[in-house]
Amino acid sequence: MTDTQVRVKPLTYEEASFDFDLQTIRTCRALGSSEPIVGQPRALRTLELGLSLPKSGYNMFVSGDSGSGRHHAVRHAVQNLRGDTSSMRDLVYVYNFLQPNSPRVLTFNCGDGQLFCDAAETFNQEILALALHKRDFYATAIQLLSEFESQFPQDSLRDHFVHIRTDLKRMERHIQNLDEKACKADPIATKYRANLLVNHAKATERPFIIESHPSFSNLFGSVDGNQNMPHLALHAGTLLEASGGFLVIDAEELLSEQGLWDALKRYLDANALTIESNVTTKGELRSPFIRPQMPPVPVKVILIGSEETYDTLTEGDERFLTLFKLCAQFDYSMPLDEKAIEQTIANLDNYAKTNKLLDLSDEAFLQLLRYSCWYVESREHLSTQFSTLYDLLEEANWWAHYHQKKQIDDQVILTAHAEREYANGISESKINEEIINGDMIISLSGTKIGVVNGLAVMDRGSASFGTPTVISCTVAPGNEGIVNIEHEAGLSGEIHDKGLLILEGYLRKHYARTFPLSIYAGIAFEQSYAEVDGDSASSSELYALLSAIGELPVRQDIAVTGSVNQMGMIQPVGGINEKIEGFFHTCQATGLTGRQGVIIPIQNVRNLILGYEVLEAIKDNQFFIYPIKTIDEGMQLLTGRPAGVRNAKGNYSAGNFNYDIEDRLRKMYQAVLANRG
């Protein structure tokens, strides 16, 4: 090992702190530049391309977190494309005289569909009245039909009128044997009526429909089982209603109904709908079977869902990428610069005015910006999930009224955030109670061999918080290697398993140079009964392992987080603020000693957005944060002993912890070797 000795210094108050400059906020606020969609240039560019392309297969998937403005962005992107109504048609269903259970579809220019249906209704009523009188039925009926037909001279309607003419001749013979009551109950009472399924009479732009609750009937339409005349039983779904335009569908809801995704794929492949009536929503068979004719239905389908749903579809459905060629990915954050600050302030200011909230002070914007950074765990980015900021703003507005303030200031923003944490904090409080009364065994002072306080993030609904977790290790000579007790109990995820294998690689590289590893080591998360996954505790596990091997006491007043690679380099982890604050709250609950702190990866310093209470403790030298780069630096902090460096012969000097660890591993090998003999 060639590492030189490095003394790790705790972060100063200034280094641990993060805030915005009020003058920058005032300058950005004065500019007042607001854009409809903030922080999503990549997604907007993809949306513009995908929505404009008329070619088949260019339906779109819009991925991202809830609250990132996906629906609003799609609506905004579509707005500039809705003016061209040339692809829109009215759809009308009429009786099919050759195949009654397959209603015939007629297409009209926008508005003409309503005119045709009105004329058909008039004609139907006139024929019914004529049938009741029976006198000169056919001659008069043909005259009425000619008047009806003259209003709609389109070639596409000629066959329909020919079939009506033939049917009127048949009806002349039929009605002679019907009395008035029977005549009104006969199909002639409704046969000539028309059913307007898609009406664009008042449309000035292409349809834009959001289907939040997709189902077979909502998407594809339905058939009224109480209607005897097949063509009048049809009801349009949103795919028909959106013909010529855009249909937005919630992807997760779509996939939740069995068979619905496959049905949508069939529609997109054929570009034509099928409204089927043989199966009810309860799975019962209807009779007779109705399958109406369907014209091509040009609709741009836009699925909105999470990144996980998009990945599931791309990996598990070979047809998906041929039907949804583009994905507009909404980022959860945007780079922090003056433009981003300006747009965020303008967006929040506009929300407050639109929703009639109190005015915001400059200091309030400072706290909102700070919260935005906290939400994405970065000093270099702002959140694009404005819905979370809106919620905080609404709650702060309530607290401002409660305290009879005339504006939303920084104090009510802090109050709103604190009250939210208090409301969600019962689980954290219960854990700290168990630590105080001894039900959860953890030491926050002194030293122990083979025991390290790791840090975990617990999720409880919408809340997450950090908590210490005791990691212990026992070792003995053997050939089993490192045994993951969580894995043996079925409580270890794949990533955590990988982390344990990395520890074995670290031992081989750093110590087993001239002899093979001959060790049995058992590592466990004490009093942990839920699945453990992720590698953020791998450095903590390695410290416990090294402590147990070298019989080195390690400090219990310092908690540890960070993953590690086989080279011994510390790697950044998530949830850093929750972990630090969680350990601080535990120490605070049991009593701060002035020595407690947390070891973190040095890369995570850029993620620190700590609460003011923790920062004050750092300022008063009551709590410490140690950023490190290597395992050796962490071991120096935990043991108080130097790591040492190898001399020219490749050996460590006595008195360094690496010497003790390598010496014990060599003795374990010798013990195993002797036992074999």
C-alpha positions as CSV (number, residue, x, y, z in Angstrom):
1,M,0.0,0.0,0.0
2,T,1.4,3.4,-1.0
3,D,-1.1,5.7,0.8
4,T,0.5,8.6,2.7
5,Q,-1.0,9.5,6.1
6,V,-3.8,11.9,5.8
7,R,-5.5,13.6,8.7
8,V,-9.2,13.9,8.0
9,K,-10.6,17.2,9.1
10,P,-14.4,17.6,9.9
11,L,-16.3,20.1,7.8
12,T,-16.4,23.6,9.1
13,Y,-19.7,25.3,9.6
14,E,-19.2,27.3,6.4
15,E,-18.4,24.1,4.4
16,A,-21.5,22.2,5.9
17,S,-23.8,25.2,5.2
18,F,-25.6,26.0,2.0
19,D,-27.8,29.0,1.3
20,F,-28.7,31.4,-1.5
21,D,-27.6,35.0,-1.9
22,L,-30.5,37.3,-1.2
23,Q,-29.3,39.9,-3.8
24,T,-29.3,37.2,-6.5
25,I,-32.9,36.4,-5.5
26,R,-33.9,40.0,-5.7
27,T,-32.3,40.4,-9.1
28,C,-33.9,37.3,-10.5
29,R,-37.2,38.2,-9.0
30,A,-37.1,41.7,-10.6
31,L,-36.7,40.1,-14.1
32,G,-39.9,38.1,-13.6
33,S,-39.2,35.8,-16.6
34,S,-41.7,33.0,-16.6
35,E,-41.8,30.1,-19.1
36,P,-44.7,27.6,-19.4
37,I,-42.4,24.6,-18.8
38,V,-39.3,25.0,-16.7
39,G,-36.2,22.8,-16.8
40,Q,-37.2,20.3,-19.5
41,P,-35.5,21.4,-22.7
42,R,-34.7,17.8,-23.8
43,A,-38.2,16.5,-23.1
44,L,-39.8,19.5,-24.9
45,R,-37.6,19.0,-28.0
46,T,-38.5,15.3,-28.2
47,L,-42.2,16.1,-27.7
48,E,-42.2,18.6,-30.5
49,L,-40.6,16.1,-32.9
50,G,-42.8,13.2,-31.9
51,L,-46.1,15.0,-31.9
52,S,-45.4,16.6,-35.3
53,L,-44.4,13.4,-37.1
54,P,-47.5,12.0,-38.9
55,K,-45.9,8.7,-39.8
56,S,-47.2,5.5,-38.2
57,G,-45.4,4.3,-35.1
58,Y,-44.6,7.8,-33.8
59,N,-46.9,7.5,-30.8
60,M,-45.1,8.8,-27.7
61,F,-44.2,7.7,-24.2
62,V,-43.6,10.5,-21.7
63,S,-41.7,9.3,-18.7
64,G,-40.8,10.9,-15.4
65,D,-41.8,11.4,-11.8
66,S,-45.3,12.4,-10.8
67,G,-45.4,16.2,-10.3
68,S,-42.8,17.0,-12.9
69,G,-45.3,18.7,-15.2
70,R,-45.7,15.9,-17.8
71,H,-49.4,16.5,-18.5
72,H,-49.0,20.3,-18.6
73,A,-46.0,20.0,-20.9
74,V,-47.8,17.7,-23.3
75,R,-50.8,20.1,-23.4
76,H,-48.5,23.0,-24.1
77,A,-46.6,21.1,-26.8
78,V,-49.8,20.0,-28.5
79,Q,-51.3,23.5,-28.5
80,N,-49.3,24.7,-31.5
81,L,-50.3,21.6,-33.5
82,R,-54.0,21.6,-33.0
83,G,-55.0,24.3,-35.6
84,D,-54.9,21.9,-38.6
85,T,-58.3,20.2,-38.6
86,S,-58.0,18.7,-42.1
87,S,-57.8,15.1,-40.7
88,M,-60.9,15.4,-38.7
89,R,-64.2,13.7,-39.7
90,D,-67.6,13.2,-38.2
91,L,-68.5,9.5,-37.9
92,V,-72.1,8.4,-38.3
93,Y,-73.5,4.9,-38.0
94,V,-76.5,3.7,-39.9
95,Y,-78.4,0.4,-40.2
96,N,-76.7,-2.2,-42.4
97,F,-79.5,-3.7,-44.5
98,L,-77.3,-6.6,-45.6
99,Q,-75.7,-7.5,-42.2
100,P,-77.7,-5.9,-39.4
101,N,-75.2,-6.9,-36.7
102,S,-72.5,-5.0,-38.5
103,P,-73.6,-1.4,-38.5
104,R,-72.3,0.7,-41.4
105,V,-70.1,3.7,-40.8
106,L,-70.4,6.9,-42.8
107,T,-67.8,9.7,-42.7
108,F,-68.6,13.4,-43.1
109,N,-66.8,16.7,-43.1
110,C,-66.9,18.4,-39.7
111,G,-70.5,19.5,-39.0
112,D,-72.1,17.6,-41.8
113,G,-72.6,14.5,-39.6
114,Q,-75.0,16.4,-37.4
115,L,-76.9,17.7,-40.4
116,F,-77.2,14.1,-41.8
117,C,-78.5,12.7,-38.4
118,D,-81.1,15.5,-38.1
119,A,-82.3,14.8,-41.7
120,A,-82.4,11.1,-41.0
121,E,-84.4,11.6,-37.8
122,T,-86.9,13.7,-39.8
123,F,-87.1,11.1,-42.5
124,N,-87.6,8.3,-39.9
125,Q,-90.5,10.2,-38.2
126,E,-92.1,10.9,-41.6
127,I,-91.9,7.2,-42.6
128,L,-93.3,6.1,-39.3
129,A,-96.3,8.5,-39.6
130,L,-96.8,7.4,-43.2
131,A,-96.8,3.7,-42.1
132,L,-99.6,4.4,-39.6
133,H,-101.8,5.7,-42.4
134,K,-100.8,3.0,-44.9
135,R,-102.4,4.9,-47.8
136,D,-100.0,5.6,-50.8
137,F,-97.1,4.5,-48.6
138,Y,-94.5,3.6,-51.2
139,A,-95.0,6.5,-53.6
140,T,-95.0,9.0,-50.8
141,A,-92.0,7.3,-49.1
142,I,-90.0,7.4,-52.3
143,Q,-90.7,11.1,-52.6
144,L,-89.5,11.7,-49.0
145,L,-86.4,9.7,-49.6
146,S,-85.6,11.7,-52.7
147,E,-85.8,14.9,-50.7
148,F,-83.6,13.4,-48.0
149,E,-81.1,12.1,-50.7
150,S,-80.9,15.5,-52.5
151,Q,-79.5,17.1,-49.3
152,F,-76.5,14.7,-49.4
153,P,-75.4,13.9,-52.9
154,Q,-72.1,12.3,-51.9
155,D,-71.1,9.2,-53.8
156,S,-70.3,7.4,-50.5
157,L,-73.9,7.6,-49.5
158,R,-75.5,6.3,-52.7
159,D,-75.5,2.6,-51.6
160,H,-77.2,3.5,-48.3
161,F,-80.0,5.3,-50.1
162,V,-80.4,2.4,-52.6
163,H,-80.8,0.0,-49.6
164,I,-83.4,2.3,-48.1
165,R,-85.3,2.4,-51.4
166,T,-85.3,-1.5,-51.5
167,D,-86.4,-1.7,-47.9
168,L,-89.3,0.7,-48.4
169,K,-90.7,-1.7,-51.0
170,R,-90.5,-4.5,-48.6
171,M,-92.0,-2.4,-45.9
172,E,-95.1,-1.6,-48.0
173,R,-96.1,-5.2,-47.9
174,H,-95.1,-5.6,-44.3
175,I,-97.1,-2.7,-42.7
176,Q,-100.4,-3.9,-44.2
177,N,-100.6,-6.5,-41.4
178,L,-99.6,-4.3,-38.5
179,D,-101.9,-2.3,-36.2
180,E,-100.8,1.1,-34.8
181,K,-99.2,-0.3,-31.6
182,A,-97.3,-3.0,-33.5
183,C,-96.2,-0.5,-36.1
184,K,-94.6,1.7,-33.4
185,A,-92.9,-1.3,-31.8
186,D,-91.5,-2.5,-35.2
187,P,-87.9,-1.8,-36.2
188,I,-89.3,0.6,-38.8
189,A,-89.7,3.0,-35.9
190,T,-85.9,3.4,-35.6
191,K,-84.3,1.7,-38.6
192,Y,-83.7,4.9,-40.6
193,R,-82.3,6.9,-37.7
194,A,-78.6,7.6,-37.6
195,N,-76.2,7.5,-34.7
196,L,-73.6,10.4,-34.5
197,L,-70.6,8.9,-32.7
198,V,-68.1,11.6,-33.4
199,N,-69.2,15.1,-33.8
200,H,-66.8,17.9,-34.7
201,A,-69.4,20.4,-35.6
202,K,-68.1,23.0,-33.2
203,A,-64.5,22.1,-33.3
204,T,-62.0,24.8,-34.1
205,E,-59.0,22.7,-33.3
206,R,-57.9,19.1,-33.2
207,P,-59.1,17.1,-30.2
208,F,-56.9,16.7,-27.1
209,I,-58.3,14.2,-24.6
210,I,-56.7,12.9,-21.3
211,E,-57.9,9.4,-20.4
212,S,-57.1,9.0,-16.7
213,H,-59.2,5.9,-16.3
214,P,-58.6,3.7,-19.3
215,S,-60.9,0.7,-19.7
216,F,-62.2,-1.3,-22.6
217,S,-65.4,0.8,-22.7
218,N,-63.7,4.1,-22.0
219,L,-61.1,3.6,-24.7
220,F,-62.8,1.6,-27.4
221,G,-66.5,2.4,-26.8
222,S,-69.4,0.2,-25.7
223,V,-72.7,-1.3,-26.8
224,D,-76.0,-0.5,-25.1
225,G,-77.5,-3.9,-24.3
226,N,-80.9,-2.4,-23.9
227,Q,-81.0,-1.0,-27.5
228,N,-82.5,-3.4,-30.0
229,M,-81.3,-1.6,-33.1
230,P,-77.5,-2.4,-33.5
231,H,-76.4,0.8,-35.0
232,L,-78.1,2.9,-32.3
233,A,-76.5,0.8,-29.5
234,L,-73.0,2.1,-30.2
235,H,-71.2,4.5,-27.9
236,A,-67.9,6.1,-28.7
237,G,-64.8,5.7,-26.6
238,T,-62.0,8.3,-26.2
239,L,-60.0,6.8,-29.1
240,L,-62.9,7.7,-31.5
241,E,-63.6,11.0,-29.8
242,A,-59.9,11.9,-30.2
243,S,-59.9,10.9,-33.9
244,G,-57.8,13.4,-35.9
245,G,-56.1,14.6,-32.7
246,F,-54.3,13.5,-29.5
247,L,-55.1,11.0,-26.8
248,V,-53.2,11.0,-23.5
249,I,-53.4,7.7,-21.5
250,D,-52.1,6.9,-18.0
251,A,-49.7,4.1,-18.7
252,E,-49.9,2.5,-15.2
253,E,-53.7,2.5,-15.3
254,L,-53.6,1.1,-18.8
255,L,-51.5,-1.9,-17.8
256,S,-53.5,-2.6,-14.7
257,E,-56.5,-3.9,-16.7
258,Q,-56.0,-7.3,-18.1
259,G,-55.9,-7.4,-21.9
260,L,-56.3,-3.7,-22.4
261,W,-52.7,-3.1,-23.5
262,D,-52.9,-5.9,-26.0
263,A,-56.1,-4.4,-27.4
264,L,-54.5,-1.0,-27.8
265,K,-51.6,-2.5,-29.6
266,R,-54.0,-4.2,-32.0
267,Y,-55.6,-0.9,-32.7
268,L,-52.3,0.8,-33.3
269,D,-51.2,-1.9,-35.6
270,A,-54.3,-1.8,-37.7
271,N,-55.1,1.9,-37.2
272,A,-58.8,0.8,-36.9
273,L,-61.0,0.3,-33.9
274,T,-63.2,-2.7,-33.0
275,I,-66.2,-2.2,-30.7
276,E,-67.2,-5.7,-29.6
277,S,-70.4,-6.5,-27.6
278,N,-70.3,-10.2,-27.1
279,V,-68.7,-9.9,-23.6
280,T,-70.0,-7.8,-20.8
281,T,-67.8,-6.2,-18.0
282,K,-68.8,-9.2,-15.9
283,G,-67.6,-11.7,-18.4
284,E,-71.2,-12.7,-19.5
285,L,-71.9,-13.4,-23.2
286,R,-74.2,-11.0,-25.0
287,S,-76.4,-12.1,-27.9
288,P,-76.4,-11.2,-30.7
289,F,-72.8,-10.4,-31.5
290,I,-72.4,-6.8,-32.8
291,R,-69.2,-5.8,-34.7
292,P,-69.6,-2.4,-36.4
293,Q,-67.6,-1.4,-39.4
294,M,-64.7,0.9,-38.6
295,P,-62.8,3.4,-40.7
296,P,-59.1,4.3,-40.1
297,V,-59.0,6.4,-36.9
298,P,-55.9,8.7,-37.0
299,V,-55.0,9.3,-33.4
300,K,-51.6,10.2,-31.8
301,V,-51.5,8.2,-28.6
302,I,-49.4,9.6,-25.8
303,L,-48.7,7.3,-22.8
304,I,-47.6,9.0,-19.6
305,G,-45.9,6.9,-17.0
306,S,-42.9,6.3,-14.8
307,E,-39.4,5.4,-16.0
308,E,-39.9,2.0,-14.4
309,T,-43.0,1.4,-16.5
310,Y,-41.2,2.5,-19.7
311,D,-38.3,0.1,-18.9
312,T,-40.7,-2.7,-18.3
313,L,-42.4,-2.2,-21.6
314,T,-39.2,-1.9,-23.6
315,E,-37.7,-5.0,-22.0
316,G,-40.8,-7.1,-22.0
317,D,-42.7,-6.3,-25.1
318,E,-41.1,-6.6,-28.5
319,R,-43.8,-4.6,-30.2
320,F,-43.6,-1.6,-27.9
321,L,-40.7,0.3,-29.6
322,T,-42.2,-0.2,-33.1
323,L,-45.4,1.6,-31.9
324,F,-43.9,4.1,-29.5
325,K,-40.7,5.1,-31.2
326,L,-39.9,8.2,-29.1
327,C,-39.8,8.8,-25.4
328,A,-39.8,12.3,-23.9
329,Q,-37.9,11.9,-20.6
330,F,-38.7,14.4,-17.9
331,D,-35.8,15.1,-15.6
332,Y,-36.4,15.5,-11.9
333,S,-33.8,18.3,-11.7
334,M,-32.2,21.1,-13.6
335,P,-28.7,22.7,-13.3
336,L,-28.7,25.5,-10.7
337,D,-27.8,28.7,-12.5
338,E,-29.3,32.2,-12.5
339,K,-31.7,31.3,-15.3
340,A,-33.0,28.3,-13.3
341,I,-33.4,30.5,-10.2
342,E,-35.2,33.2,-12.2
343,Q,-37.6,30.7,-13.8
344,T,-38.3,28.9,-10.5
345,I,-39.0,32.2,-8.7
346,A,-41.3,33.3,-11.5
347,N,-43.1,30.0,-11.5
348,L,-43.7,30.0,-7.8
349,D,-44.7,33.7,-7.9
350,N,-47.2,33.0,-10.6
351,Y,-48.6,30.1,-8.7
352,A,-49.1,32.2,-5.6
353,K,-50.9,34.9,-7.6
354,T,-53.0,32.5,-9.6
355,N,-54.2,30.7,-6.4
356,K,-54.6,34.0,-4.4
357,L,-51.9,33.2,-1.9
358,L,-50.2,35.9,0.2
359,D,-47.2,37.7,-1.3
360,L,-43.8,36.1,-0.7
361,S,-40.8,37.8,0.8
362,D,-37.3,37.5,-0.7
363,E,-36.4,35.4,2.3
364,A,-39.3,33.0,1.6
365,F,-38.0,32.4,-1.9
366,L,-34.6,31.7,-0.4
367,Q,-36.1,28.9,1.7
368,L,-38.1,27.6,-1.2
369,L,-35.0,27.4,-3.4
370,R,-33.2,25.7,-0.6
371,Y,-36.0,23.2,-0.2
372,S,-35.9,22.6,-4.0
373,C,-32.2,21.7,-3.7
374,W,-32.9,19.5,-0.6
375,Y,-35.5,17.6,-2.5
376,V,-33.0,16.6,-5.2
377,E,-30.1,16.2,-2.8
378,S,-27.9,18.6,-4.7
379,R,-26.2,22.0,-4.2
380,E,-25.8,22.1,-8.0
381,H,-29.4,21.4,-9.1
382,L,-33.0,22.6,-8.5
383,S,-36.0,20.3,-8.5
384,T,-38.3,20.3,-11.5
385,Q,-41.1,18.7,-9.5
386,F,-42.9,21.9,-8.8
387,S,-45.9,20.1,-7.3
388,T,-43.9,19.5,-4.1
389,L,-43.0,23.2,-3.9
390,Y,-46.6,24.1,-4.5
391,D,-47.7,21.9,-1.6
392,L,-45.2,23.5,0.7
393,L,-46.3,26.9,-0.5
394,E,-49.9,26.1,0.2
395,E,-49.1,24.9,3.7
396,A,-46.9,28.0,4.4
397,N,-49.8,30.2,3.3
398,W,-52.0,28.5,5.9
399,W,-49.4,29.1,8.6
400,A,-49.0,32.7,7.6
401,H,-52.8,33.2,8.0
402,Y,-52.7,31.3,11.3
403,H,-50.0,33.6,12.6
404,Q,-51.8,36.6,11.2
405,K,-49.0,37.6,8.9
406,K,-49.4,39.8,5.9
407,Q,-47.0,37.8,3.7
408,I,-45.3,34.5,3.4
409,D,-41.9,34.9,5.0
410,D,-39.0,32.5,5.6
411,Q,-40.3,31.6,9.1
412,V,-43.6,30.2,7.9
413,I,-41.8,28.3,5.1
414,L,-39.6,26.7,7.8
415,T,-42.7,26.1,10.0
416,A,-44.5,24.4,7.2
417,H,-41.6,22.1,6.5
418,A,-41.1,21.4,10.2
419,E,-44.8,20.6,10.7
420,R,-44.7,18.2,7.8
421,E,-41.7,16.4,9.2
422,Y,-43.4,16.3,12.6
423,A,-46.6,14.9,11.1
424,N,-44.6,12.1,9.4
425,G,-42.1,11.6,12.2
426,I,-43.8,9.1,14.5
427,S,-41.7,6.1,13.2
428,E,-38.4,7.9,13.8
429,S,-39.6,8.9,17.3
430,K,-40.5,5.3,18.1
431,I,-37.1,4.1,17.0
432,N,-35.4,6.7,19.2
433,E,-37.6,5.7,22.1
434,E,-36.5,2.1,21.7
435,I,-32.9,3.2,21.7
436,I,-33.4,5.3,24.9
437,N,-35.2,2.6,26.8
438,G,-32.7,-0.1,25.7
439,D,-35.0,-2.2,23.5
440,M,-32.8,-1.4,20.6
441,I,-29.2,-2.1,21.6
442,I,-26.9,0.5,20.3
443,S,-23.9,2.4,21.8
444,L,-23.3,6.0,21.0
445,S,-20.1,6.4,23.0
446,G,-17.0,4.3,23.8
447,T,-15.4,1.7,21.5
448,K,-16.2,-1.9,20.5
449,I,-14.5,-4.6,18.4
450,G,-16.3,-5.8,15.3
451,V,-19.2,-3.4,15.8
452,V,-19.9,-0.3,13.7
453,N,-22.9,2.0,13.6
454,G,-24.1,2.1,10.0
455,L,-26.9,4.4,8.7
456,A,-30.0,3.5,6.8
457,V,-32.9,5.4,5.3
458,M,-36.4,4.2,6.2
459,D,-39.4,4.9,4.1
460,R,-42.9,5.3,5.6
461,G,-45.3,6.3,3.0
462,S,-44.4,9.8,1.7
463,A,-41.8,10.3,4.5
464,S,-38.3,9.1,4.8
465,F,-35.8,9.4,7.6
466,G,-32.4,8.2,8.6
467,T,-31.7,5.9,11.5
468,P,-28.6,4.1,12.9
469,T,-28.3,0.4,12.4
470,V,-25.8,-1.8,14.2
471,I,-23.5,-3.9,12.0
472,S,-21.6,-6.6,13.7
473,C,-18.9,-9.0,12.6
474,T,-17.3,-12.1,14.1
475,V,-14.3,-13.9,12.6
476,A,-12.4,-17.2,13.0
477,P,-10.0,-19.3,11.0
478,G,-11.8,-21.2,8.2
479,N,-12.4,-21.6,4.5
480,E,-16.0,-20.4,4.3
481,G,-15.0,-16.8,3.5
482,I,-17.5,-14.0,4.3
483,V,-20.9,-15.3,5.3
484,N,-23.8,-12.8,4.7
485,I,-26.1,-13.7,7.6
486,E,-28.9,-11.5,6.0
487,H,-28.6,-13.6,2.8
488,E,-28.8,-16.9,4.8
489,A,-32.0,-15.6,6.4
490,G,-33.4,-14.5,3.1
491,L,-33.2,-10.8,4.0
492,S,-30.5,-9.7,1.5
493,G,-31.0,-8.2,-1.9
494,E,-28.8,-8.8,-4.9
495,I,-27.0,-5.5,-4.7
496,H,-26.2,-6.1,-1.0
497,D,-24.9,-9.6,-1.9
498,K,-22.6,-8.0,-4.4
499,G,-21.3,-5.6,-1.8
500,L,-20.3,-8.4,0.4
501,L,-18.4,-10.1,-2.4
502,I,-16.5,-6.8,-2.9
503,L,-15.3,-7.0,0.7
504,E,-13.7,-10.3,0.1
505,G,-12.0,-8.9,-3.0
506,Y,-10.7,-6.0,-0.9
507,L,-9.1,-8.4,1.7
508,R,-7.4,-10.4,-1.1
509,K,-6.0,-7.3,-2.8
510,H,-4.8,-5.5,0.4
511,Y,-3.6,-8.3,2.6
512,A,-3.5,-11.8,1.0
513,R,-0.4,-11.2,-1.1
514,T,1.8,-14.0,0.1
515,F,-0.8,-16.4,1.6
516,P,-4.4,-17.3,0.8
517,L,-7.4,-16.0,2.8
518,S,-8.4,-18.6,5.4
519,I,-11.2,-16.9,7.2
520,Y,-14.7,-17.4,8.4
521,A,-16.5,-14.1,8.9
522,G,-20.2,-13.6,9.7
523,I,-21.6,-10.1,9.1
524,A,-25.1,-9.2,10.4
525,F,-27.4,-6.2,10.7
526,E,-28.5,-6.5,14.4
527,Q,-32.2,-6.3,15.2
528,S,-33.0,-5.8,11.5
529,Y,-36.0,-7.9,10.3
530,A,-36.6,-6.3,6.9
531,E,-34.8,-7.0,3.6
532,V,-31.5,-5.2,3.3
533,D,-30.5,-4.1,-0.2
534,G,-28.1,-1.6,-1.7
535,D,-24.4,-1.1,-1.1
536,S,-24.4,2.1,0.9
537,A,-23.5,0.1,4.0
538,S,-20.6,-1.8,2.4
539,S,-18.0,0.5,3.9
540,S,-19.6,0.1,7.4
541,E,-19.5,-3.7,6.9
542,L,-15.8,-3.5,5.9
543,Y,-14.9,-1.4,8.9
544,A,-16.6,-4.0,11.2
545,L,-14.8,-6.8,9.3
546,L,-11.4,-5.1,9.6
547,S,-12.0,-4.3,13.3
548,A,-12.9,-7.9,14.0
549,I,-10.0,-9.3,12.1
550,G,-7.4,-7.0,13.7
551,E,-9.1,-6.9,17.1
552,L,-9.2,-3.2,16.8
553,P,-11.7,-1.2,18.9
554,V,-13.7,1.3,16.9
555,R,-15.6,4.4,18.0
556,Q,-19.3,4.0,18.6
557,D,-19.9,7.8,18.6
558,I,-19.2,8.0,14.9
559,A,-21.7,6.5,12.4
560,V,-20.7,5.6,8.9
561,T,-22.2,5.6,5.4
562,G,-20.7,5.1,2.0
563,S,-20.1,2.2,-0.4
564,V,-16.7,0.9,-1.3
565,N,-14.9,-0.7,-4.2
566,Q,-12.3,-3.4,-4.2
567,M,-9.6,-0.8,-4.3
568,G,-10.8,0.7,-1.0
569,M,-12.1,3.9,-2.6
570,I,-15.2,5.3,-0.9
571,Q,-18.1,5.9,-3.3
572,P,-21.1,8.3,-2.9
573,V,-24.5,7.2,-1.6
574,G,-28.1,8.5,-1.6
575,G,-30.1,9.8,1.3
576,I,-27.1,11.6,2.8
577,N,-29.1,14.4,4.5
578,E,-31.6,12.0,6.0
579,K,-28.8,9.7,7.3
580,I,-26.9,12.6,8.9
581,E,-29.9,14.2,10.4
582,G,-31.3,10.8,11.6
583,F,-28.1,10.0,13.5
584,F,-28.0,13.6,14.9
585,H,-31.6,13.2,16.2
586,T,-30.7,9.9,17.8
587,C,-27.6,11.5,19.5
588,Q,-29.7,14.5,20.5
589,A,-32.4,12.2,22.0
590,T,-29.8,10.4,24.1
591,G,-27.7,13.5,24.8
592,L,-25.0,15.1,22.7
593,T,-21.5,14.4,24.0
594,G,-19.6,16.8,21.8
595,R,-17.7,14.0,20.1
596,Q,-20.4,12.4,17.9
597,G,-20.5,12.7,14.1
598,V,-20.8,10.9,10.8
599,I,-18.3,9.7,8.2
600,I,-19.5,10.3,4.7
601,P,-18.0,10.0,1.2
602,I,-16.2,13.2,0.2
603,Q,-18.3,13.2,-3.0
604,N,-21.5,13.6,-1.0
605,V,-20.4,17.1,0.3
606,R,-22.1,18.5,-2.8
607,N,-25.3,16.9,-1.7
608,L,-25.5,18.4,1.8
609,I,-28.6,20.5,2.4
610,L,-28.7,20.1,6.2
611,G,-31.3,21.5,8.6
612,Y,-30.4,24.6,10.6
613,E,-30.4,22.6,13.9
614,V,-27.7,20.3,12.7
615,L,-25.7,23.2,11.4
616,E,-25.9,25.0,14.7
617,A,-24.5,21.9,16.4
618,I,-21.7,21.8,14.0
619,K,-21.0,25.5,14.6
620,D,-20.9,24.8,18.4
621,N,-18.6,21.8,17.9
622,Q,-21.2,19.4,19.2
623,F,-21.5,17.4,16.0
624,F,-19.1,16.6,13.2
625,I,-19.1,15.5,9.6
626,Y,-16.0,13.8,8.3
627,P,-15.7,13.5,4.5
628,I,-13.3,10.8,3.4
629,K,-11.9,9.3,0.2
630,T,-10.6,5.8,1.3
631,I,-11.2,3.0,3.8
632,D,-7.8,3.8,5.4
633,E,-9.0,7.3,6.2
634,G,-12.2,6.0,7.8
635,M,-10.3,3.4,9.8
636,Q,-7.9,6.1,11.1
637,L,-10.9,8.0,12.4
638,L,-12.6,5.0,13.9
639,T,-9.5,3.5,15.6
640,G,-7.4,6.6,16.3
641,R,-4.4,4.7,14.8
642,P,-2.4,5.3,11.6
643,A,-2.9,3.1,8.6
644,G,0.8,2.8,7.8
645,V,2.5,2.2,4.5
646,R,4.4,-0.7,3.2
647,N,8.2,-0.5,3.3
648,A,10.6,-1.4,0.6
649,K,10.1,-5.1,1.4
650,G,6.3,-4.8,1.1
651,N,5.6,-5.1,4.8
652,Y,3.7,-2.9,7.3
653,S,5.4,-1.6,10.4
654,A,4.1,-2.6,13.8
655,G,1.8,-0.1,15.5
656,N,-0.3,0.5,12.4
657,F,-3.8,-1.0,12.1
658,N,-3.0,-2.6,8.7
659,Y,-0.1,-4.5,10.3
660,D,-2.5,-5.9,12.9
661,I,-5.0,-6.9,10.3
662,E,-2.5,-8.6,8.0
663,D,-0.8,-10.3,10.9
664,R,-4.1,-11.8,12.1
665,L,-5.0,-13.0,8.6
666,R,-1.6,-14.7,8.3
667,K,-2.1,-16.4,11.7
668,M,-5.6,-17.6,10.6
669,Y,-4.0,-19.2,7.5
670,Q,-1.4,-20.9,9.6
671,A,-4.1,-22.2,12.0
672,V,-6.1,-23.7,9.1
673,L,-2.9,-25.1,7.6
674,A,-1.9,-26.7,11.0
675,N,-5.4,-28.1,11.4
676,R,-5.2,-29.9,8.0
677,G,-1.9,-31.5,9.1
